[in-house]
Amino acid sequence: MWRETVVSTGHMRMLARPKSRIRVLIADNDHRTREVLARFLSEHGVSAGQTGGGDELLRSLERDRYDLVLLDIMLSGEGGISLCRKVRAVSTIPIILLSATREEADCIVGLEVGADDYLAKPINPREVLARIRAILRRTALTVDPIPHASCFSFDGWTMDLGRRTLSDPIGSWIELTSHEFDLLAIFVQRPQAVLSRAQVLDLLHGRVSSQFDRSVDAQVSRLRQKIEANPQSPRIIRTVRNEGYIFAIAAKRISR
């Protein structure tokens, strides 16, 4: 059954693909990197489009359907961070940033503007494929939905893990990126338990990464902007000094 989500603003129209063959868009300056990665992904059941510039990237997303974008931070013309911000303003399509700089600041800024993951170059195609599959599993594009009973209520909010929706205390839907939704789901299912930054990364990506531990702070900050009455003085997701984070209020499973 075709399931399509359309997000539009101005002339831009982006669509989330139905459950079918995975299709990604590779946006990278290096032609050889694009070719090698596209060939590897194709051999493993992933169709890959290619682009080497920002304008072409935006046109491709308007014209075709993709499940995920691999976006080079150093893309020619408009930079990857700016493009990530533009795409995220109109679409929740998952974005994995690629960077040759190995600067922690790039990772943090990228996650702050809406990227779902980050990979430092030189990239390993097998790791790229694993990250793609992990993200799409979480966004329910390649797996069946979680049973409808997987709903949680906290402080008047309602979170449906199967439908991947979040509604506030007055019933309005709150739009979250796939990464923000997954992060909140981790906390909601572990209320009043302290989670270290490494634990959060492990739960998000299936791995522990000490290199970019600070990236969790940026992700939590963005989530707080959407669910906290006062993000500067949070009461739902609180920081535990020298420990990590705690979902400080009660959360209960509900039936819908």
C-alpha positions in Angstrom: 0.0 0.0 0.0 1.4 3.4 -1.0 2.0 5.7 1.9 3.1 9.2 1.0 3.8 12.3 3.0 4.0 15.6 1.3 5.5 18.7 2.8 5.5 21.9 0.8 6.6 25.5 1.1 6.8 27.9 -1.7 7.7 25.9 -4.8 9.4 23.1 -2.9 7.5 19.8 -2.7 9.1 16.8 -0.9 7.7 13.4 -0.6 8.5 10.5 1.7 8.8 7.2 -0.2 6.4 4.3 0.4 7.6 1.0 1.7 9.7 -0.3 -1.2 13.3 -0.4 -2.5 15.4 2.1 -0.5 16.5 5.1 -2.5 19.1 7.6 -1.3 20.5 10.8 -2.7 24.3 11.2 -2.5 25.4 14.8 -2.5 29.2 15.0 -2.6 31.9 17.0 -4.4 34.0 14.0 -5.1 32.8 12.2 -8.2 34.8 9.0 -7.4 33.4 8.9 -3.9 29.9 9.2 -5.2 30.4 6.5 -7.8 32.1 4.0 -5.5 29.4 4.5 -2.8 26.5 4.3 -5.3 27.9 1.1 -6.8 28.3 -0.5 -3.4 24.8 0.5 -2.3 23.3 -0.7 -5.5 24.9 -4.1 -4.9 23.2 -4.2 -1.6 19.7 -3.3 -2.7 19.8 0.5 -2.3 19.2 2.7 -5.3 21.4 5.9 -5.2 21.0 9.2 -7.0 24.0 11.5 -7.3 24.6 15.2 -7.2 27.7 17.4 -6.8 26.1 20.8 -6.0 23.5 22.4 -3.7 21.1 23.7 -6.4 21.0 20.3 -8.0 20.4 18.7 -4.6 17.3 20.8 -4.0 16.0 20.3 -7.5 16.5 16.5 -7.1 14.5 16.5 -3.9 11.7 18.4 -5.5 11.7 16.2 -8.6 12.2 12.7 -7.2 11.3 10.6 -4.2 14.2 9.7 -1.8 14.2 8.0 1.6 17.5 9.6 2.8 20.2 12.1 1.9 23.9 11.6 2.3 25.2 15.2 2.4 28.8 16.4 2.2 29.4 19.4 4.5 31.9 20.8 2.0 29.6 20.6 -1.0 30.4 23.1 -3.8 28.4 26.3 -3.9 26.2 26.5 -0.9 27.6 24.6 2.0 26.2 21.4 3.4 25.2 22.9 6.8 23.1 25.6 5.1 21.6 23.1 2.7 20.8 20.8 5.7 18.9 23.7 7.3 17.0 24.4 4.2 15.9 20.8 3.6 15.0 20.3 7.3 12.8 23.4 7.2 10.5 21.7 4.7 11.0 18.0 5.2 11.7 15.4 7.8 13.7 13.2 5.3 16.6 11.6 7.2 20.0 13.3 6.5 23.5 11.9 7.2 26.2 14.5 7.0 29.7 13.5 5.6 32.8 15.6 6.4 36.5 15.3 5.8 37.4 17.9 8.4 37.0 15.6 11.5 36.0 18.6 13.5 33.7 17.9 16.4 32.1 21.4 15.9 30.9 20.3 12.4 29.1 17.4 14.0 27.5 19.5 16.6 26.4 22.2 14.3 25.1 19.7 11.8 23.0 18.0 14.4 21.7 21.3 15.7 20.3 22.2 12.3 18.6 18.9 11.9 20.9 16.2 10.6 20.1 12.7 11.8 23.7 11.3 11.9 27.3 12.2 11.0 30.2 10.3 9.4 33.8 11.4 9.1 35.7 10.7 5.9 37.2 8.6 4.6 33.9 6.7 4.8 33.5 3.0 4.9 30.7 2.0 2.5 29.6 -0.9 4.8 29.2 1.5 7.7 27.2 3.9 5.5 24.9 1.1 4.6 24.5 0.1 8.2 23.7 3.7 9.2 21.1 4.0 6.4 19.4 0.8 7.4 19.4 1.8 11.1 17.9 5.2 10.5 15.2 3.8 8.1 14.3 1.1 10.6 13.7 3.8 13.2 11.6 5.9 10.8 9.4 2.9 9.9 10.1 3.2 6.2 11.5 -0.3 5.9 9.7 -2.2 8.7 6.2 -2.7 9.8 4.9 -0.3 12.4 5.2 -1.0 16.1 2.0 -2.4 17.6 -0.6 0.3 18.4 -0.3 -0.4 22.2 3.1 1.2 22.1 1.8 4.6 23.2 3.0 6.6 26.1 1.6 9.5 28.1 3.7 12.0 30.1 2.8 15.4 31.6 -0.2 15.7 29.3 1.7 14.7 26.1 0.9 11.6 24.1 3.6 9.8 22.1 2.6 7.0 19.7 5.7 4.9 18.8 3.8 2.9 16.1 2.5 5.9 14.2 5.5 8.0 15.2 3.4 10.9 16.3 3.6 13.3 19.3 0.8 15.5 20.5 1.0 18.2 23.2 -1.4 18.6 26.1 -4.0 20.5 24.0 -4.0 17.8 21.3 -1.8 19.6 18.7 0.7 17.5 16.7 4.3 18.4 17.2 6.6 17.9 14.2 9.8 16.1 15.1 12.7 15.0 12.9 13.3 11.2 12.9 16.3 11.8 15.1 14.4 13.9 17.6 11.6 11.3 17.8 14.0 8.5 18.4 15.8 10.4 21.1 12.5 11.2 22.9 11.4 7.6 22.6 14.6 6.5 24.4 13.8 8.8 27.3 10.1 8.1 27.5 10.7 4.4 27.7 13.2 4.9 30.5 11.6 7.5 32.8 13.4 8.7 35.9 16.6 6.8 35.0 19.9 8.6 34.5 21.4 7.9 31.0 25.0 8.8 30.2 25.8 10.4 26.9 27.5 7.2 25.7 24.4 5.2 26.6 22.2 7.6 24.6 24.5 7.3 21.6 24.6 3.6 21.8 20.8 3.4 22.0 20.4 5.8 19.0 23.0 4.3 16.7 23.7 0.8 18.1 27.2 1.8 19.0 29.2 3.8 21.5 31.0 6.8 20.2 33.2 8.8 22.6 34.6 11.1 19.8 31.3 13.0 19.5 29.8 12.7 23.0 29.0 16.4 23.0 26.7 15.9 20.0 24.1 14.5 22.4 23.9 17.9 24.1 23.0 19.6 20.9 20.4 16.9 20.1 18.8 17.3 23.6 18.8 21.0 23.3 16.9 20.9 20.0 14.3 18.5 21.5 13.9 20.7 24.5 13.0 23.6 22.3 9.9 21.6 21.2 8.7 20.0 24.4 9.8 22.2 27.3 7.8 25.3 28.4 11.1 26.9 29.3 14.0 25.2 27.5 16.5 27.2 29.5 15.1 25.7 32.7 13.9 22.2 31.6 11.7 20.1 33.8 11.1 17.1 31.5 14.6 16.2 30.3 17.0 17.4 32.9 20.8 17.4 32.9 22.5 15.5 35.7 25.9 17.0 36.2 28.8 14.8 35.3 26.4 11.9 34.6 24.1 12.6 31.6 20.4 13.1 31.4 17.2 12.0 33.1 13.6 12.0 31.9 12.5 13.5 35.2 8.7 13.0 35.1 6.5 9.9 35.1 5.6 8.2 31.8 3.1 5.5 31.4 2.1 3.1 28.6 -1.4 3.6 27.4 -3.8 1.9 25.1 -5.4 3.7 22.1 
